[in-house]
Amino acid sequence: MTFESDKTMFEIYREKEFNRKFKVVFYTELNEHNKEAEINHALNGETIFDGFLKDSLKEKGKTKIRELIKEMNTSGVAYERDYISKMLGECLA
């Protein structure tokens, strides 16, 4: 059984303005210094995928997410939710 404290909440989003880049925010890792700005950036964007990473596989999941974002920014095309879910696989809580 996975507890809330054993997960890292994240969101992959696309900027609506500027250069329309894909980005990720790891909500449960934000601190008082960057929380408000990062949340506002994500809220102003278009959600592509959101979920939780198992903390035991967090680093592996973060690496996969960054690879997916790099690919999407290169192609300019958002991957489907099912594809992202499949790629993150065991890392998702």
PADREN-391462 format. One record per residue: z, x, y of N, C-alpha, C in turn; residue in one letter. Coordinates in nm, 4 decimals, always signed. Each point is the difference from the previous one (the first is absolute). Layout:
<sites>
<<Z X Y> <Z X Y> <Z X Y> "A">
...
</sites>
This chain:
<sites>
<<+0.0000 +0.0837 -0.1178> <+0.0000 -0.0837 +0.1178> <+0.0000 +0.0887 +0.1248> "M">
<<-0.0884 -0.0281 +0.0932> <-0.0109 +0.0782 +0.1220> <+0.0727 -0.0709 +0.1131> "T">
<<+0.0891 +0.0726 +0.0655> <+0.0735 -0.0544 +0.1131> <-0.0754 +0.0288 +0.1285> "F">
<<+0.0273 -0.0770 +0.1045> <-0.0645 +0.0209 +0.1296> <+0.0146 +0.1431 +0.0475> "E">
<<+0.1151 +0.0607 -0.0254> <+0.0240 +0.1372 +0.0462> <-0.0789 +0.1023 -0.0801> "S">
<<-0.0612 -0.0402 -0.1100> <-0.0777 +0.0905 -0.0831> <-0.1492 -0.0076 +0.0289> "D">
<<-0.0354 -0.0592 +0.1145> <-0.1408 -0.0200 +0.0340> <-0.0261 +0.0448 +0.1434> "K">
<<-0.1244 +0.0361 +0.0244> <-0.0436 +0.0353 +0.1344> <-0.1078 -0.0992 +0.0423> "T">
<<+0.0273 -0.0764 +0.1047> <-0.0945 -0.1006 +0.0483> <-0.1062 +0.0675 +0.0870> "M">
<<-0.1259 -0.0385 -0.0214> <-0.1098 +0.0584 +0.0773> <-0.1060 -0.1037 +0.0313> "F">
<<-0.0865 +0.0359 +0.0941> <-0.1141 -0.0837 +0.0349> <-0.1174 +0.0904 +0.0356> "E">
<<-0.1143 -0.0300 -0.0583> <-0.1253 +0.0644 +0.0382> <-0.0686 -0.0978 +0.0946> "I">
<<-0.0393 +0.0487 +0.1155> <-0.0630 -0.0885 +0.0979> <-0.1161 +0.0712 +0.0693> "Y">
<<-0.0801 -0.0798 +0.0696> <-0.1126 +0.0523 +0.0766> <+0.0218 -0.0348 +0.1458> "R">
<<-0.0164 +0.0991 +0.0851> <+0.0132 -0.0241 +0.1431> <-0.1055 -0.1016 +0.0426> "E">
<<+0.0366 -0.0913 +0.0876> <-0.0965 -0.0983 +0.0495> <-0.0779 +0.0547 +0.1180> "K">
<<+0.0582 +0.0940 +0.0692> <-0.0668 +0.0592 +0.1160> <-0.0158 +0.1491 -0.0237> "E">
<<-0.0297 +0.0719 +0.1026> <-0.0192 +0.1446 -0.0066> <-0.1120 +0.0321 -0.0983> "F">
<<+0.0276 +0.0825 -0.0994> <-0.1057 +0.0420 -0.0922> <+0.0033 -0.0730 -0.1335> "N">
<<+0.0834 -0.1050 -0.0115> <+0.0095 -0.0830 -0.1210> <+0.0331 +0.0816 -0.1245> "R">
<<+0.0803 +0.1013 +0.0144> <+0.0418 +0.0837 -0.1129> <+0.0989 -0.0752 -0.0881> "K">
<<-0.0001 +0.0370 -0.1266> <+0.0983 -0.0502 -0.0951> <+0.1227 +0.0893 +0.0086> "F">
<<+0.1179 -0.0616 -0.0077> <+0.1258 +0.0735 +0.0093> <+0.1013 -0.0610 -0.0956> "K">
<<+0.1099 +0.0713 -0.0178> <+0.1101 -0.0507 -0.0822> <+0.1302 +0.0178 +0.0763> "V">
<<+0.0904 -0.0935 -0.0210> <+0.1357 +0.0123 +0.0526> <+0.0954 -0.0254 -0.1169> "V">
<<+0.0979 +0.0900 -0.0145> <+0.1038 -0.0140 -0.1015> <+0.1232 -0.0535 +0.0721> "F">
<<+0.0159 -0.1312 -0.0024> <+0.1031 -0.0676 +0.0796> <+0.1407 +0.0507 -0.0288> "Y">
<<+0.0316 +0.0214 -0.1261> <+0.1364 +0.0372 -0.0343> <+0.0316 +0.1456 +0.0329> "T">
<<-0.0978 +0.0741 +0.0518> <+0.0237 +0.1384 +0.0399> <+0.0023 +0.0167 +0.1515> "E">
<<-0.0160 -0.1096 +0.0729> <+0.0010 +0.0085 +0.1458> <+0.1417 +0.0227 +0.0499> "L">
<<+0.0103 +0.0678 +0.1138> <+0.1308 +0.0201 +0.0620> <-0.0026 -0.0609 +0.1398> "N">
<<+0.1098 +0.0066 +0.0682> <+0.0100 -0.0609 +0.1331> <-0.1011 +0.0594 +0.0982> "E">
<<-0.0365 +0.1245 -0.0198> <-0.0932 +0.0679 +0.0902> <-0.1414 -0.0587 -0.0063> "H">
<<-0.0467 -0.0349 -0.1205> <-0.1393 -0.0432 -0.0151> <-0.0172 -0.1434 -0.0489> "N">
<<+0.1091 -0.0683 -0.0278> <-0.0081 -0.1332 -0.0611> <-0.0807 -0.0997 +0.0828> "K">
<<+0.0343 -0.0172 +0.1234> <-0.0642 -0.1017 +0.0826> <-0.1500 +0.0267 +0.0169> "E">
<<-0.0369 +0.1226 +0.0305> <-0.1413 +0.0339 +0.0213> <-0.0822 -0.0192 -0.1274> "A">
<<+0.0512 +0.0475 -0.1139> <-0.0740 -0.0110 -0.1262> <-0.0158 -0.1450 -0.0440> "E">
<<+0.1046 -0.0777 +0.0153> <-0.0089 -0.1413 -0.0373> <-0.0995 -0.0723 +0.0905> "I">
<<+0.0030 +0.0292 +0.1283> <-0.0958 -0.0630 +0.0922> <-0.1436 +0.0375 -0.0325> "N">
<<-0.0248 +0.1263 -0.0356> <-0.1354 +0.0416 -0.0394> <-0.0469 -0.0813 -0.1205> "H">
<<+0.0867 -0.0124 -0.1001> <-0.0370 -0.0743 -0.1203> <-0.0210 -0.1480 +0.0290> "A">
<<+0.0872 -0.0581 +0.0830> <-0.0138 -0.1419 +0.0344> <-0.1287 -0.0284 +0.0756> "L">
<<-0.0452 +0.0959 +0.0777> <-0.1242 -0.0167 +0.0754> <-0.1232 +0.0264 -0.0846> "N">
<<+0.0195 +0.0475 -0.1222> <-0.1121 +0.0302 -0.0876> <-0.0271 -0.1115 -0.0992> "G">
<<-0.0987 +0.0233 -0.0828> <-0.0397 -0.0937 -0.1053> <+0.0567 +0.0504 -0.1330> "E">
<<+0.0871 -0.0771 -0.0624> <+0.0603 +0.0410 -0.1263> <-0.1060 +0.0061 -0.1098> "T">
<<-0.0040 +0.1138 -0.0678> <-0.0911 +0.0188 -0.1130> <+0.0767 -0.0165 -0.1309> "I">
<<+0.1214 +0.0577 -0.0044> <+0.0820 -0.0051 -0.1208> <+0.1436 +0.0283 +0.0392> "F">
<<+0.0938 -0.0696 -0.0617> <+0.1404 +0.0321 +0.0203> <+0.0730 -0.0144 -0.1313> "D">
<<+0.1110 +0.0697 -0.0101> <+0.0755 -0.0047 -0.1242> <+0.1159 +0.0974 +0.0028> "G">
<<+0.0469 +0.0315 -0.1198> <+0.1127 +0.0897 -0.0168> <-0.0369 +0.1088 -0.1001> "F">
<<+0.0432 +0.1218 +0.0283> <-0.0125 +0.1101 -0.0942> <+0.1342 +0.0200 -0.0680> "L">
<<-0.0031 +0.0282 -0.1294> <+0.1226 +0.0376 -0.0698> <+0.0451 +0.1336 +0.0577> "K">
<<+0.1267 +0.0113 +0.0336> <+0.0478 +0.1259 +0.0564> <-0.0162 +0.1161 -0.0974> "D">
<<+0.0081 -0.0271 -0.1288> <-0.0164 +0.1065 -0.0994> <-0.1420 +0.0563 -0.0014> "S">
<<-0.0980 -0.0779 +0.0499> <-0.1401 +0.0434 +0.0047> <-0.0537 -0.0017 +0.1432> "L">
<<+0.0908 +0.0051 +0.0963> <-0.0381 -0.0142 +0.1407> <-0.0970 +0.1079 +0.0455> "K">
<<+0.0269 +0.1238 -0.0299> <-0.0875 +0.1086 +0.0474> <-0.1395 -0.0104 -0.0602> "E">
<<-0.0072 -0.0345 -0.1269> <-0.1292 -0.0206 -0.0660> <-0.0743 -0.1163 +0.0655> "K">
<<+0.0719 -0.1084 +0.0273> <-0.0596 -0.1169 +0.0649> <-0.0471 +0.0309 +0.1404> "G">
<<+0.0794 +0.0757 +0.0752> <-0.0388 +0.0357 +0.1361> <-0.1263 +0.0860 -0.0004> "K">
<<-0.0101 +0.0894 -0.0956> <-0.1202 +0.0827 -0.0125> <-0.1219 -0.0866 -0.0285> "T">
<<+0.0143 -0.0947 -0.0924> <-0.1110 -0.0898 -0.0332> <-0.0399 -0.0848 +0.1207> "K">
<<+0.0986 -0.0501 +0.0740> <-0.0285 -0.0814 +0.1185> <-0.0765 +0.0832 +0.1026> "I">
<<+0.0436 +0.1218 +0.0237> <-0.0686 +0.0856 +0.0981> <-0.1429 +0.0312 -0.0437> "R">
<<-0.0213 +0.0173 -0.1297> <-0.1365 +0.0215 -0.0512> <-0.0860 -0.1241 +0.0222> "E">
<<+0.0549 -0.1186 -0.0285> <-0.0734 -0.1250 +0.0216> <-0.0358 -0.0172 +0.1474> "L">
<<+0.0939 +0.0280 +0.0886> <-0.0246 -0.0131 +0.1436> <-0.1077 +0.0972 +0.0452> "I">
<<+0.0051 +0.1210 -0.0495> <-0.1025 +0.0996 +0.0353> <-0.1386 -0.0488 -0.0433> "K">
<<-0.0093 -0.0530 -0.1221> <-0.1276 -0.0516 -0.0502> <-0.0487 -0.1184 +0.0842> "E">
<<+0.0907 -0.0913 +0.0334> <-0.0389 -0.1172 +0.0789> <-0.0420 +0.0414 +0.1408> "M">
<<+0.0685 +0.0971 +0.0599> <-0.0381 +0.0467 +0.1333> <-0.1338 +0.0727 -0.0022> "N">
<<-0.0303 +0.0668 -0.1099> <-0.1290 +0.0683 -0.0128> <-0.1137 -0.1008 -0.0131> "T">
<<+0.0224 -0.1034 -0.0821> <-0.1051 -0.0992 -0.0235> <-0.0009 -0.1103 +0.1059> "S">
<<+0.1143 -0.0239 +0.0622> <+0.0111 -0.1088 +0.0976> <+0.0148 -0.1369 -0.0633> "G">
<<+0.0215 -0.0021 -0.1317> <+0.0085 -0.1261 -0.0734> <+0.1383 -0.0143 -0.0627> "V">
<<+0.0605 -0.1170 +0.0154> <+0.1314 -0.0274 -0.0597> <-0.0157 -0.0321 -0.1482> "A">
<<+0.0828 +0.0602 -0.0817> <+0.0015 -0.0317 -0.1426> <+0.0666 -0.1358 -0.0202> "Y">
<<-0.0364 -0.0651 -0.1070> <+0.0592 -0.1287 -0.0368> <+0.1436 +0.0211 -0.0477> "E">
<<+0.0833 -0.1030 +0.0184> <+0.1409 +0.0061 -0.0423> <+0.0131 +0.0354 -0.1480> "R">
<<-0.0830 -0.0602 -0.0838> <+0.0076 +0.0257 -0.1442> <-0.0280 +0.1462 -0.0327> "D">
<<-0.0973 +0.0584 +0.0697> <-0.0339 +0.1402 -0.0227> <+0.1157 +0.0905 +0.0411> "Y">
<<+0.0580 -0.0260 +0.1170> <+0.1128 +0.0807 +0.0477> <+0.1168 -0.0129 -0.0969> "I">
<<+0.0277 -0.1203 -0.0433> <+0.1084 -0.0235 -0.0948> <-0.0229 +0.0776 -0.1295> "S">
<<-0.1226 -0.0016 -0.0475> <-0.0341 +0.0725 -0.1231> <+0.0167 +0.1506 +0.0220> "K">
<<-0.0434 +0.0507 +0.1128> <+0.0097 +0.1439 +0.0275> <+0.1454 +0.0455 +0.0130> "M">
<<+0.0855 -0.0841 +0.0553> <+0.1413 +0.0370 +0.0161> <+0.0786 -0.0246 -0.1302> "L">
<<-0.0493 -0.0923 -0.0812> <+0.0532 -0.0262 -0.1337> <+0.1493 +0.0126 -0.0174> "G">
<<+0.0403 +0.0976 -0.0775> <+0.1392 +0.0178 -0.0387> <+0.0929 +0.0298 +0.1176> "E">
<<-0.0551 +0.0400 +0.1128> <+0.0820 +0.0333 +0.1166> <+0.0541 -0.1240 +0.0706> "C">
<<-0.0648 -0.1143 -0.0221> <+0.0426 -0.1236 +0.0658> <+0.1225 -0.0597 -0.0686> "L">
<<+0.0898 -0.0501 +0.0828> <+0.1214 -0.0641 -0.0531> <-0.0244 -0.1490 -0.0169> "A">
</sites>
